[in-house]
Amino acid sequence: MNVIDKVWSALEEVIDPEVGVNIVDLGLVYDIQEDEAHNVSVTMTMTIPECPLRDVIVKNVEDKVKSIEEVNDVHVKLVWEPAWTPARMNDRAREEIRNRQAMV
């Protein structure tokens, strides 16, 4: 598995605490790049710009990516364009949210 694939897998373990679904399934991660020095750049967004847990999520992303042996350093770039919409979620995220709502 290459580094980019490992990063995608690692980011599936980062949960948006407010929604309870991982950031990959939510569609919050837009792009992952790796340079020659094995530094990784993650371009992502939040469900809303005012997300109160933004710093927590970014720190979790940094920690997960840095835990990959081949990664030297990580930079998280938050963007607001294109804006996140629920249409970015995959079917697994939709199902998890439906199941959570059914339990309430």
Summary of the structure (lengths in Angstrom):
residues: 104
radius of gyration: 13.8
end to end distance: 38.9
largest distance: 47.8
contacts: 282
relative contact order: 0.22
helix: 37%
strand: 21%
